[in-house]
Amino acid sequence: MYAILEAGGRQHRVAVGDKLKVELMAAESGSQVSFDKVLMVNNGTDLKVGKPYVDGATVKANIIEHGKGKKVVILKYRPKKDSRRKQGHRQPYTLLEITAIEG
């Protein structure tokens, strides 16, 4: 059984037991969250596709941790102008573990 849900402006394919990194959520570590923006649910025999979301379908997950991703280096360089700029960025994320798919 798997589902496709929308979280943080992106779509993710999840199954029970999967670990997933999404955009930073304003919730405590160790708490439980539920997503009701479920686009599709497949339980092996029955396929439900929403318009745009499946009615009554939810995906429940536990928040494992909050953290920052790997550093991305942005380097702007202009040849023959003696101009260069280096900047780094680490995107914050929330790590989830999917516990249940209902609907």
Number of C-alpha atoms within 10 A of each C-alpha: 13 17 24 19 22 16 16 10 8 9 14 17 14 19 19 16 12 12 17 17 17 19 15 15 16 8 12 12 15 12 11 16 15 14 14 17 20 26 21 20 27 16 13 8 6 9 12 16 16 13 8 10 18 18 15 10 20 19 24 17 24 18 20 16 15 19 13 12 12 11 11 11 11 11 10 11 12 9 8 6 7 7 9 10 9 9 10 10 12 12 12 15 17 20 19 23 20 20 16 15 22 12 15
